[in-house]
Amino acid sequence: MGEASKASKALALFVQACHRGDAYACEEYGHHLEQRPEPGKHSSIYFERACVGGVGRACRTLLRSERD
């Protein structure tokens, strides 16, 4: 299995875990989306889920993005 395939599999697992309620997985996936160059990446949705789930870093990330 190649590195790209492993990374793709890992991201799929983060998304699944996030949608099952793992706030830390939501934060991790949000950070991945932030690094993508595509418009409309919607990373804030995942940071918001993480923030509501109690991940303080995700709340701070949302605040910083609002300031920019």
PQR file with spaces between the fields and no chain letter, atoms N, CA, C, O and H, PARSE charges and radii, in Angstrom:
ATOM       1  N    MET     1       0.855   -1.171    0.000 -0.4000 1.5000
ATOM       2  CA   MET     1       0.000    0.000    0.000 -0.0000 2.0000
ATOM       3  C    MET     1       0.901    1.235    0.000  0.5500 1.7000
ATOM       4  O    MET     1       1.793    1.353    0.840 -0.5500 1.4000
ATOM       5  N    GLY     2       0.671    2.151   -0.937 -0.4000 1.5000
ATOM       6  CA   GLY     2       1.484    3.349   -1.056 -0.0000 2.0000
ATOM       7  C    GLY     2       1.166    4.377    0.014  0.5500 1.7000
ATOM       8  O    GLY     2       0.151    4.286    0.705 -0.5500 1.4000
ATOM       9  H    GLY     2      -0.054    2.055   -1.619  0.4000 1.0000
ATOM      10  N    GLU     3       2.049    5.356    0.140 -0.4000 1.5000
ATOM      11  CA   GLU     3       1.871    6.404    1.151 -0.0000 2.0000
ATOM      12  C    GLU     3       0.587    7.204    0.926  0.5500 1.7000
ATOM      13  O    GLU     3      -0.125    7.514    1.882 -0.5500 1.4000
ATOM      14  H    GLU     3       2.874    5.430   -0.421  0.4000 1.0000
ATOM      15  N    ALA     4       0.287    7.540   -0.333 -0.4000 1.5000
ATOM      16  CA   ALA     4      -0.928    8.305   -0.633 -0.0000 2.0000
ATOM      17  C    ALA     4      -2.169    7.507   -0.246  0.5500 1.7000
ATOM      18  O    ALA     4      -3.141    8.064    0.263 -0.5500 1.4000
ATOM      19  H    ALA     4       0.865    7.288   -1.110  0.4000 1.0000
ATOM      20  N    SER     5      -2.129    6.218   -0.489 -0.4000 1.5000
ATOM      21  CA   SER     5      -3.251    5.363   -0.143 -0.0000 2.0000
ATOM      22  C    SER     5      -3.432    5.269    1.372  0.5500 1.7000
ATOM      23  O    SER     5      -4.557    5.277    1.872 -0.5500 1.4000
ATOM      24  H    SER     5      -1.340    5.765   -0.903  0.4000 1.0000
ATOM      25  N    LYS     6      -2.326    5.182    2.088 -0.4000 1.5000
ATOM      26  CA   LYS     6      -2.386    5.139    3.556 -0.0000 2.0000
ATOM      27  C    LYS     6      -2.943    6.445    4.104  0.5500 1.7000
ATOM      28  O    LYS     6      -3.759    6.435    5.026 -0.5500 1.4000
ATOM      29  H    LYS     6      -1.413    5.175    1.682  0.4000 1.0000
ATOM      30  N    ALA     7      -2.506    7.569    3.543 -0.4000 1.5000
ATOM      31  CA   ALA     7      -2.984    8.878    3.998 -0.0000 2.0000
ATOM      32  C    ALA     7      -4.475    9.019    3.714  0.5500 1.7000
ATOM      33  O    ALA     7      -5.220    9.543    4.542 -0.5500 1.4000
ATOM      34  H    ALA     7      -1.843    7.577    2.794  0.4000 1.0000
ATOM      35  N    SER     8      -4.904    8.562    2.569 -0.4000 1.5000
ATOM      36  CA   SER     8      -6.315    8.626    2.206 -0.0000 2.0000
ATOM      37  C    SER     8      -7.160    7.780    3.155  0.5500 1.7000
ATOM      38  O    SER     8      -8.243    8.193    3.569 -0.5500 1.4000
ATOM      39  H    SER     8      -4.299    8.136    1.896  0.4000 1.0000
ATOM      40  N    LYS     9      -6.668    6.621    3.489 -0.4000 1.5000
ATOM      41  CA   LYS     9      -7.364    5.717    4.427 -0.0000 2.0000
ATOM      42  C    LYS     9      -7.448    6.361    5.814  0.5500 1.7000
ATOM      43  O    LYS     9      -8.487    6.296    6.472 -0.5500 1.4000
ATOM      44  H    LYS     9      -5.788    6.285    3.153  0.4000 1.0000
ATOM      45  N    ALA    10      -6.353    6.981    6.252 -0.4000 1.5000
ATOM      46  CA   ALA    10      -6.339    7.641    7.561 -0.0000 2.0000
ATOM      47  C    ALA    10      -7.354    8.781    7.607  0.5500 1.7000
ATOM      48  O    ALA    10      -8.069    8.939    8.596 -0.5500 1.4000
ATOM      49  H    ALA    10      -5.510    7.035    5.717  0.4000 1.0000
ATOM      50  N    LEU    11      -7.416    9.569    6.543 -0.4000 1.5000
ATOM      51  CA   LEU    11      -8.376   10.671    6.508 -0.0000 2.0000
ATOM      52  C    LEU    11      -9.806   10.158    6.545  0.5500 1.7000
ATOM      53  O    LEU    11     -10.666   10.747    7.200 -0.5500 1.4000
ATOM      54  H    LEU    11      -6.835    9.440    5.740  0.4000 1.0000
ATOM      55  N    ALA    12     -10.060    9.067    5.847 -0.4000 1.5000
ATOM      56  CA   ALA    12     -11.396    8.478    5.870 -0.0000 2.0000
ATOM      57  C    ALA    12     -11.764    8.031    7.286  0.5500 1.7000
ATOM      58  O    ALA    12     -12.911    8.171    7.709 -0.5500 1.4000
ATOM      59  H    ALA    12      -9.362    8.589    5.315  0.4000 1.0000
ATOM      60  N    LEU    13     -10.798    7.499    8.003 -0.4000 1.5000
ATOM      61  CA   LEU    13     -11.048    7.079    9.390 -0.0000 2.0000
ATOM      62  C    LEU    13     -11.297    8.276   10.304  0.5500 1.7000
ATOM      63  O    LEU    13     -12.132    8.199   11.205 -0.5500 1.4000
ATOM      64  H    LEU    13      -9.866    7.385    7.660  0.4000 1.0000
ATOM      65  N    PHE    14     -10.577    9.391   10.079 -0.4000 1.5000
ATOM      66  CA   PHE    14     -10.824   10.608   10.869 -0.0000 2.0000
ATOM      67  C    PHE    14     -12.253   11.104   10.644  0.5500 1.7000
ATOM      68  O    PHE    14     -12.940   11.472   11.597 -0.5500 1.4000
ATOM      69  H    PHE    14      -9.899    9.454    9.347  0.4000 1.0000
ATOM      70  N    VAL    15     -12.700   11.113    9.394 -0.4000 1.5000
ATOM      71  CA   VAL    15     -14.055   11.574    9.086 -0.0000 2.0000
ATOM      72  C    VAL    15     -15.082   10.670    9.757  0.5500 1.7000
ATOM      73  O    VAL    15     -16.042   11.161   10.353 -0.5500 1.4000
ATOM      74  H    VAL    15     -12.142   10.814    8.620  0.4000 1.0000
ATOM      75  N    GLN    16     -14.893    9.370    9.668 -0.4000 1.5000
ATOM      76  CA   GLN    16     -15.821    8.436   10.310 -0.0000 2.0000
ATOM      77  C    GLN    16     -15.869    8.662   11.815  0.5500 1.7000
ATOM      78  O    GLN    16     -16.945    8.727   12.411 -0.5500 1.4000
ATOM      79  H    GLN    16     -14.114    8.972    9.185  0.4000 1.0000
ATOM      80  N    ALA    17     -14.700    8.780   12.419 -0.4000 1.5000
ATOM      81  CA   ALA    17     -14.644    8.981   13.867 -0.0000 2.0000
ATOM      82  C    ALA    17     -15.307   10.299   14.259  0.5500 1.7000
ATOM      83  O    ALA    17     -16.009   10.376   15.267 -0.5500 1.4000
ATOM      84  H    ALA    17     -13.826    8.727   11.936  0.4000 1.0000
ATOM      85  N    CYS    18     -15.081   11.324   13.460 -0.4000 1.5000
ATOM      86  CA   CYS    18     -15.699   12.623   13.739 -0.0000 2.0000
ATOM      87  C    CYS    18     -17.220   12.502   13.718  0.5500 1.7000
ATOM      88  O    CYS    18     -17.901   12.966   14.632 -0.5500 1.4000
ATOM      89  H    CYS    18     -14.511   11.261   12.641  0.4000 1.0000
ATOM      90  N    HIS    19     -17.731   11.889   12.693 -0.4000 1.5000
ATOM      91  CA   HIS    19     -19.187   11.768   12.565 -0.0000 2.0000
ATOM      92  C    HIS    19     -19.788   10.824   13.603  0.5500 1.7000
ATOM      93  O    HIS    19     -21.005   10.774   13.780 -0.5500 1.4000
ATOM      94  H    HIS    19     -17.178   11.512   11.950  0.4000 1.0000
ATOM      95  N    ARG    20     -18.938   10.092   14.271 -0.4000 1.5000
ATOM      96  CA   ARG    20     -19.410    9.232   15.376 -0.0000 2.0000
ATOM      97  C    ARG    20     -19.229    9.910   16.729  0.5500 1.7000
ATOM      98  O    ARG    20     -19.530    9.322   17.768 -0.5500 1.4000
ATOM      99  H    ARG    20     -17.950   10.132   14.127  0.4000 1.0000
ATOM     100  N    GLY    21     -18.735   11.153   16.716 -0.4000 1.5000
ATOM     101  CA   GLY    21     -18.675   11.909   17.956 -0.0000 2.0000
ATOM     102  C    GLY    21     -17.295   12.145   18.536  0.5500 1.7000
ATOM     103  O    GLY    21     -17.195   12.688   19.636 -0.5500 1.4000
ATOM     104  H    GLY    21     -18.491   11.631   15.873  0.4000 1.0000
ATOM     105  N    ASP    22     -16.237   11.768   17.859 -0.4000 1.5000
ATOM     106  CA   ASP    22     -14.880   11.982   18.366 -0.0000 2.0000
ATOM     107  C    ASP    22     -14.422   13.397   17.996  0.5500 1.7000
ATOM     108  O    ASP    22     -14.041   13.659   16.855 -0.5500 1.4000
ATOM     109  H    ASP    22     -16.319   11.326   16.965  0.4000 1.0000
ATOM     110  N    ALA    23     -14.466   14.286   18.963 -0.4000 1.5000
ATOM     111  CA   ALA    23     -14.146   15.693   18.726 -0.0000 2.0000
ATOM     112  C    ALA    23     -12.700   15.894   18.283  0.5500 1.7000
ATOM     113  O    ALA    23     -12.417   16.786   17.484 -0.5500 1.4000
ATOM     114  H    ALA    23     -14.776   14.073   19.889  0.4000 1.0000
ATOM     115  N    TYR    24     -11.795   15.083   18.789 -0.4000 1.5000
ATOM     116  CA   TYR    24     -10.385   15.218   18.389 -0.0000 2.0000
ATOM     117  C    TYR    24     -10.176   14.823   16.929  0.5500 1.7000
ATOM     118  O    TYR    24      -9.335   15.403   16.242 -0.5500 1.4000
ATOM     119  H    TYR    24     -12.025   14.358   19.439  0.4000 1.0000
ATOM     120  N    ALA    25     -10.935   13.844   16.458 -0.4000 1.5000
ATOM     121  CA   ALA    25     -10.862   13.463   15.043 -0.0000 2.0000
ATOM     122  C    ALA    25     -11.399   14.591   14.162  0.5500 1.7000
ATOM     123  O    ALA    25     -10.883   14.828   13.070 -0.5500 1.4000
ATOM     124  H    ALA    25     -11.618   13.373   17.016  0.4000 1.0000
ATOM     125  N    CYS    26     -12.430   15.283   14.636 -0.4000 1.5000
ATOM     126  CA   CYS    26     -12.969   16.433   13.896 -0.0000 2.0000
ATOM     127  C    CYS    26     -11.914   17.523   13.768  0.5500 1.7000
ATOM     128  O    CYS    26     -11.743   18.112   12.701 -0.5500 1.4000
ATOM     129  H    CYS    26     -12.849   15.090   15.523  0.4000 1.0000
ATOM     130  N    GLU    27     -11.214   17.785   14.854 -0.4000 1.5000
ATOM     131  CA   GLU    27     -10.169   18.811   14.822 -0.0000 2.0000
ATOM     132  C    GLU    27      -9.065   18.416   13.834  0.5500 1.7000
ATOM     133  O    GLU    27      -8.624   19.237   13.030 -0.5500 1.4000
ATOM     134  H    GLU    27     -11.353   17.307   15.721  0.4000 1.0000
ATOM     135  N    GLU    28      -8.637   17.194   13.896 -0.4000 1.5000
ATOM     136  CA   GLU    28      -7.562   16.719   13.006 -0.0000 2.0000
ATOM     137  C    GLU    28      -7.980   16.836   11.543  0.5500 1.7000
ATOM     138  O    GLU    28      -7.201   17.289   10.703 -0.5500 1.4000
ATOM     139  H    GLU    28      -8.995   16.527   14.549  0.4000 1.0000
ATOM     140  N    TYR    29      -9.199   16.431   11.245 -0.4000 1.5000
ATOM     141  CA   TYR    29      -9.670   16.519    9.857 -0.0000 2.0000
ATOM     142  C    TYR    29      -9.797   17.989    9.432  0.5500 1.7000
ATOM     143  O    TYR    29      -9.496   18.329    8.288 -0.5500 1.4000
ATOM     144  H    TYR    29      -9.831   16.063   11.927  0.4000 1.0000
ATOM     145  N    GLY    30     -10.231   18.843   10.328 -0.4000 1.5000
ATOM     146  CA   GLY    30     -10.305   20.273   10.031 -0.0000 2.0000
ATOM     147  C    GLY    30      -8.943   20.838    9.668  0.5500 1.7000
ATOM     148  O    GLY    30      -8.828   21.635    8.737 -0.5500 1.4000
ATOM     149  H    GLY    30     -10.476   18.567   11.258  0.4000 1.0000
ATOM     150  N    HIS    31      -7.916   20.432   10.394 -0.4000 1.5000
ATOM     151  CA   HIS    31      -6.561   20.896   10.071 -0.0000 2.0000
ATOM     152  C    HIS    31      -6.125   20.406    8.690  0.5500 1.7000
ATOM     153  O    HIS    31      -5.455   21.126    7.950 -0.5500 1.4000
ATOM     154  H    HIS    31      -8.010   19.784   11.150  0.4000 1.0000
ATOM     155  N    HIS    32      -6.507   19.193    8.358 -0.4000 1.5000
ATOM     156  CA   HIS    32      -6.163   18.678    7.031 -0.0000 2.0000
ATOM     157  C    HIS    32      -6.851   19.515    5.948  0.5500 1.7000
ATOM     158  O    HIS    32      -6.229   19.873    4.947 -0.5500 1.4000
ATOM     159  H    HIS    32      -7.051   18.608    8.960  0.4000 1.0000
ATOM     160  N    LEU    33      -8.118   19.820    6.148 -0.4000 1.5000
ATOM     161  CA   LEU    33      -8.848   20.608    5.153 -0.0000 2.0000
ATOM     162  C    LEU    33      -8.263   22.016    5.003  0.5500 1.7000
ATOM     163  O    LEU    33      -8.269   22.583    3.910 -0.5500 1.4000
ATOM     164  H    LEU    33      -8.623   19.529    6.960  0.4000 1.0000
ATOM     165  N    GLU    34      -7.770   22.561    6.083 -0.4000 1.5000
ATOM     166  CA   GLU    34      -7.154   23.897    6.023 -0.0000 2.0000
ATOM     167  C    GLU    34      -5.965   23.931    5.065  0.5500 1.7000
ATOM     168  O    GLU    34      -5.691   24.963    4.452 -0.5500 1.4000
ATOM     169  H    GLU    34      -7.765   22.100    6.971  0.4000 1.0000
ATOM     170  N    GLN    35      -5.281   22.840    4.940 -0.4000 1.5000
ATOM     171  CA   GLN    35      -4.069   22.795    4.122 -0.0000 2.0000
ATOM     172  C    GLN    35      -4.365   22.564    2.640  0.5500 1.7000
ATOM     173  O    GLN    35      -3.464   22.665    1.808 -0.5500 1.4000
ATOM     174  H    GLN    35      -5.503   22.002    5.438  0.4000 1.0000
ATOM     175  N    ARG    36      -5.597   22.260    2.311 -0.4000 1.5000
ATOM     176  CA   ARG    36      -5.967   22.033    0.905 -0.0000 2.0000
ATOM     177  C    ARG    36      -6.164   23.371    0.198  0.5500 1.7000
ATOM     178  O    ARG    36      -6.692   24.313    0.789 -0.5500 1.4000
ATOM     179  H    ARG    36      -6.330   22.178    2.987  0.4000 1.0000
ATOM     180  N    PRO    37      -5.753   23.456   -1.031 -0.5600 1.5000
ATOM     181  CA   PRO    37      -5.875   24.717   -1.758  0.2800 2.0000
ATOM     182  C    PRO    37      -7.259   24.963   -2.370  0.5500 1.7000
ATOM     183  O    PRO    37      -7.513   26.054   -2.880 -0.5500 1.4000
ATOM     184  N    GLU    38      -8.154   23.977   -2.331 -0.4000 1.5000
ATOM     185  CA   GLU    38      -9.452   24.137   -2.971 -0.0000 2.0000
ATOM     186  C    GLU    38     -10.318   25.160   -2.246  0.5500 1.7000
ATOM     187  O    GLU    38     -10.277   25.251   -1.019 -0.5500 1.4000
ATOM     188  H    GLU    38      -7.948   23.090   -1.916  0.4000 1.0000
ATOM     189  N    PRO    39     -11.097   25.926   -2.994 -0.5600 1.5000
ATOM     190  CA   PRO    39     -12.043   26.854   -2.355  0.2800 2.0000
ATOM     191  C    PRO    39     -13.210   26.088   -1.744  0.5500 1.7000
ATOM     192  O    PRO    39     -13.532   24.984   -2.183 -0.5500 1.4000
ATOM     193  N    GLY    40     -13.830   26.664   -0.750 -0.4000 1.5000
ATOM     194  CA   GLY    40     -14.988   26.046   -0.130 -0.0000 2.0000
ATOM     195  C    GLY    40     -14.682   24.774    0.618  0.5500 1.7000
ATOM     196  O    GLY    40     -15.471   23.829    0.586 -0.5500 1.4000
ATOM     197  H    GLY    40     -13.568   27.561   -0.393  0.4000 1.0000
ATOM     198  N    LYS    41     -13.555   24.734    1.288 -0.4000 1.5000
ATOM     199  CA   LYS    41     -13.126   23.504    1.943 -0.0000 2.0000
ATOM     200  C    LYS    41     -13.879   23.202    3.231  0.5500 1.7000
ATOM     201  O    LYS    41     -13.862   22.061    3.691 -0.5500 1.4000
ATOM     202  H    LYS    41     -12.915   25.502    1.314  0.4000 1.0000
ATOM     203  N    HIS    42     -14.527   24.175    3.815 -0.4000 1.5000
ATOM     204  CA   HIS    42     -15.407   23.991    4.968 -0.0000 2.0000
ATOM     205  C    HIS    42     -14.735   23.395    6.207  0.5500 1.7000
ATOM     206  O    HIS    42     -15.352   22.617    6.935 -0.5500 1.4000
ATOM     207  H    HIS    42     -14.541   25.102    3.441  0.4000 1.0000
ATOM     208  N    SER    43     -13.492   23.752    6.444 -0.4000 1.5000
ATOM     209  CA   SER    43     -12.821   23.241    7.634 -0.0000 2.0000
ATOM     210  C    SER    43     -13.481   23.754    8.904  0.5500 1.7000
ATOM     211  O    SER    43     -13.415   23.100    9.945 -0.5500 1.4000
ATOM     212  H    SER    43     -12.990   24.383    5.853  0.4000 1.0000
ATOM     213  N    SER    44     -14.121   24.922    8.829 -0.4000 1.5000
ATOM     214  CA   SER    44     -14.748   25.494   10.025 -0.0000 2.0000
ATOM     215  C    SER    44     -15.854   24.592   10.571  0.5500 1.7000
ATOM     216  O    SER    44     -16.104   24.587   11.776 -0.5500 1.4000
ATOM     217  H    SER    44     -14.175   25.453    7.983  0.4000 1.0000
ATOM     218  N    ILE    45     -16.510   23.840    9.712 -0.4000 1.5000
ATOM     219  CA   ILE    45     -17.547   22.917   10.175 -0.0000 2.0000
ATOM     220  C    ILE    45     -16.948   21.896   11.144  0.5500 1.7000
ATOM     221  O    ILE    45     -17.539   21.582   12.177 -0.5500 1.4000
ATOM     222  H    ILE    45     -16.307   23.845    8.733  0.4000 1.0000
ATOM     223  N    TYR    46     -15.778   21.391   10.796 -0.4000 1.5000
ATOM     224  CA   TYR    46     -15.142   20.378   11.637 -0.0000 2.0000
ATOM     225  C    TYR    46     -14.548   20.993   12.903  0.5500 1.7000
ATOM     226  O    TYR    46     -14.570   20.374   13.967 -0.5500 1.4000
ATOM     227  H    TYR    46     -15.298   21.646    9.957  0.4000 1.0000
ATOM     228  N    PHE    47     -14.020   22.205   12.787 -0.4000 1.5000
ATOM     229  CA   PHE    47     -13.524   22.876   13.992 -0.0000 2.0000
ATOM     230  C    PHE    47     -14.670   23.201   14.942  0.5500 1.7000
ATOM     231  O    PHE    47     -14.510   23.121   16.160 -0.5500 1.4000
ATOM     232  H    PHE    47     -14.002   22.708   11.923  0.4000 1.0000
ATOM     233  N    GLU    48     -15.812   23.563   14.397 -0.4000 1.5000
ATOM     234  CA   GLU    48     -16.976   23.847   15.253 -0.0000 2.0000
ATOM     235  C    GLU    48     -17.432   22.587   15.983  0.5500 1.7000
ATOM     236  O    GLU    48     -17.742   22.634   17.173 -0.5500 1.4000
ATOM     237  H    GLU    48     -15.942   23.628   13.407  0.4000 1.0000
ATOM     238  N    ARG    49     -17.473   21.462   15.269 -0.4000 1.5000
ATOM     239  CA   ARG    49     -17.835   20.193   15.920 -0.0000 2.0000
ATOM     240  C    ARG    49     -16.852   19.867   17.051  0.5500 1.7000
ATOM     241  O    ARG    49     -17.247   19.434   18.134 -0.5500 1.4000
ATOM     242  H    ARG    49     -17.222   21.424   14.302  0.4000 1.0000
ATOM     243  N    ALA    50     -15.561   20.086   16.772 -0.4000 1.5000
ATOM     244  CA   ALA    50     -14.541   19.799   17.781 -0.0000 2.0000
ATOM     245  C    ALA    50     -14.683   20.734   18.975  0.5500 1.7000
ATOM     246  O    ALA    50     -14.560   20.306   20.122 -0.5500 1.4000
ATOM     247  H    ALA    50     -15.239   20.438   15.893  0.4000 1.0000
ATOM     248  N    CYS    51     -14.941   22.003   18.706 -0.4000 1.5000
ATOM     249  CA   CYS    51     -15.103   22.984   19.783 -0.0000 2.0000
ATOM     250  C    CYS    51     -16.281   22.613   20.678  0.5500 1.7000
ATOM     251  O    CYS    51     -16.163   22.614   21.903 -0.5500 1.4000
ATOM     252  H    CYS    51     -15.042   22.350   17.773  0.4000 1.0000
ATOM     253  N    VAL    52     -17.414   22.298   20.062 -0.4000 1.5000
ATOM     254  CA   VAL    52     -18.595   21.882   20.824 -0.0000 2.0000
ATOM     255  C    VAL    52     -18.300   20.615   21.622  0.5500 1.7000
ATOM     256  O    VAL    52     -18.850   20.409   22.704 -0.5500 1.4000
ATOM     257  H    VAL    52     -17.511   22.298   19.066  0.4000 1.0000
ATOM     258  N    GLY    53     -17.437   19.779   21.083 -0.4000 1.5000
ATOM     259  CA   GLY    53     -17.061   18.540   21.764 -0.0000 2.0000
ATOM     260  C    GLY    53     -16.037   18.727   22.869  0.5500 1.7000
ATOM     261  O    GLY    53     -15.650   17.761   23.527 -0.5500 1.4000
ATOM     262  H    GLY    53     -16.991   19.946   20.204  0.4000 1.0000
ATOM     263  N    GLY    54     -15.589   19.976   23.081 -0.4000 1.5000
ATOM     264  CA   GLY    54     -14.698   20.248   24.201 -0.0000 2.0000
ATOM     265  C    GLY    54     -13.227   20.389   23.864  0.5500 1.7000
ATOM     266  O    GLY    54     -12.394   20.409   24.771 -0.5500 1.4000
ATOM     267  H    GLY    54     -15.903   20.761   22.546  0.4000 1.0000
ATOM     268  N    VAL    55     -12.881   20.487   22.593 -0.4000 1.5000
ATOM     269  CA   VAL    55     -11.479   20.646   22.202 -0.0000 2.0000
ATOM     270  C    VAL    55     -11.185   22.151   22.121  0.5500 1.7000
ATOM     271  O    VAL    55     -11.538   22.811   21.144 -0.5500 1.4000
ATOM     272  H    VAL    55     -13.557   20.471   21.857  0.4000 1.0000
ATOM     273  N    GLY    56     -10.545   22.669   23.145 -0.4000 1.5000
ATOM     274  CA   GLY    56     -10.284   24.104   23.237 -0.0000 2.0000
ATOM     275  C    GLY    56      -9.468   24.662   22.083  0.5500 1.7000
ATOM     276  O    GLY    56      -9.708   25.785   21.640 -0.5500 1.4000
ATOM     277  H    GLY    56     -10.258   22.132   23.939  0.4000 1.0000
ATOM     278  N    ARG    57      -8.510   23.891   21.594 -0.4000 1.5000
ATOM     279  CA   ARG    57      -7.690   24.361   20.464 -0.0000 2.0000
ATOM     280  C    ARG    57      -8.556   24.650   19.245  0.5500 1.7000
ATOM     281  O    ARG    57      -8.287   25.592   18.499 -0.5500 1.4000
ATOM     282  H    ARG    57      -8.315   22.978   21.953  0.4000 1.0000
ATOM     283  N    ALA    58      -9.583   23.851   19.042 -0.4000 1.5000
ATOM     284  CA   ALA    58     -10.477   24.056   17.902 -0.0000 2.0000
ATOM     285  C    ALA    58     -11.261   25.355   18.060  0.5500 1.7000
ATOM     286  O    ALA    58     -11.507   26.059   17.080 -0.5500 1.4000
ATOM     287  H    ALA    58      -9.801   23.086   19.648  0.4000 1.0000
ATOM     288  N    CYS    59     -11.651   25.670   19.286 -0.4000 1.5000
ATOM     289  CA   CYS    59     -12.345   26.936   19.542 -0.0000 2.0000
ATOM     290  C    CYS    59     -11.431   28.116   19.219  0.5500 1.7000
ATOM     291  O    CYS    59     -11.863   29.095   18.612 -0.5500 1.4000
ATOM     292  H    CYS    59     -11.452   25.098   20.081  0.4000 1.0000
ATOM     293  N    ARG    60     -10.177   28.017   19.624 -0.4000 1.5000
ATOM     294  CA   ARG    60      -9.223   29.091   19.324 -0.0000 2.0000
ATOM     295  C    ARG    60      -8.978   29.213   17.826  0.5500 1.7000
ATOM     296  O    ARG    60      -8.819   30.320   17.311 -0.5500 1.4000
ATOM     297  H    ARG    60      -9.826   27.222   20.117  0.4000 1.0000
ATOM     298  N    THR    61      -8.946   28.096   17.131 -0.4000 1.5000
ATOM     299  CA   THR    61      -8.766   28.129   15.672 -0.0000 2.0000
ATOM     300  C    THR    61      -9.938   28.853   15.023  0.5500 1.7000
ATOM     301  O    THR    61      -9.743   29.643   14.099 -0.5500 1.4000
ATOM     302  H    THR    61      -9.075   27.197   17.549  0.4000 1.0000
ATOM     303  N    LEU    62     -11.137   28.594   15.491 -0.4000 1.5000
ATOM     304  CA   LEU    62     -12.316   29.275   14.955 -0.0000 2.0000
ATOM     305  C    LEU    62     -12.245   30.773   15.209  0.5500 1.7000
ATOM     306  O    LEU    62     -12.561   31.571   14.326 -0.5500 1.4000
ATOM     307  H    LEU    62     -11.295   27.952   16.242  0.4000 1.0000
ATOM     308  N    LEU    63     -11.838   31.152   16.395 -0.4000 1.5000
ATOM     309  CA   LEU    63     -11.715   32.583   16.713 -0.0000 2.0000
ATOM     310  C    LEU    63     -10.692   33.271   15.825  0.5500 1.7000
ATOM     311  O    LEU    63     -10.927   34.379   15.342 -0.5500 1.4000
ATOM     312  H    LEU    63     -11.582   30.504   17.113  0.4000 1.0000
ATOM     313  N    ARG    64      -9.560   32.619   15.610 -0.4000 1.5000
ATOM     314  CA   ARG    64      -8.543   33.204   14.747 -0.0000 2.0000
ATOM     315  C    ARG    64      -9.043   33.355   13.319  0.5500 1.7000
ATOM     316  O    ARG    64      -8.750   34.354   12.662 -0.5500 1.4000
ATOM     317  H    ARG    64      -9.370   31.719   16.002  0.4000 1.0000
ATOM     318  N    SER    65      -9.787   32.380   12.837 -0.4000 1.5000
ATOM     319  CA   SER    65     -10.292   32.471   11.457 -0.0000 2.0000
ATOM     320  C    SER    65     -11.327   33.571   11.326  0.5500 1.7000
ATOM     321  O    SER    65     -11.453   34.167   10.256 -0.5500 1.4000
ATOM     322  H    SER    65     -10.024   31.568   13.371  0.4000 1.0000
ATOM     323  N    GLU    66     -12.061   33.854   12.369 -0.4000 1.5000
ATOM     324  CA   GLU    66     -13.038   34.941   12.341 -0.0000 2.0000
ATOM     325  C    GLU    66     -12.351   36.301   12.279  0.5500 1.7000
ATOM     326  O    GLU    66     -12.872   37.233   11.667 -0.5500 1.4000
ATOM     327  H    GLU    66     -11.959   33.371   13.239  0.4000 1.0000
ATOM     328  N    ARG    67     -11.201   36.416   12.899 -0.4000 1.5000
ATOM     329  CA   ARG    67     -10.445   37.682   12.900 -0.0000 2.0000
ATOM     330  C    ARG    67      -9.830   37.981   11.554  0.5500 1.7000
ATOM     331  O    ARG    67      -9.685   39.147   11.186 -0.5500 1.4000
ATOM     332  H    ARG    67     -10.777   35.659   13.396  0.4000 1.0000
ATOM     333  N    ASP    68      -9.460   36.941   10.803 -0.4000 1.5000
ATOM     334  CA   ASP    68      -8.791   37.132    9.515 -0.0000 2.0000
ATOM     335  C    ASP    68      -9.708   37.585    8.435  0.5500 1.7000
ATOM     336  O    ASP    68      -9.275   37.784    7.300 -0.5500 1.4000
ATOM     337  H    ASP    68      -9.578   35.994   11.102  0.4000 1.0000
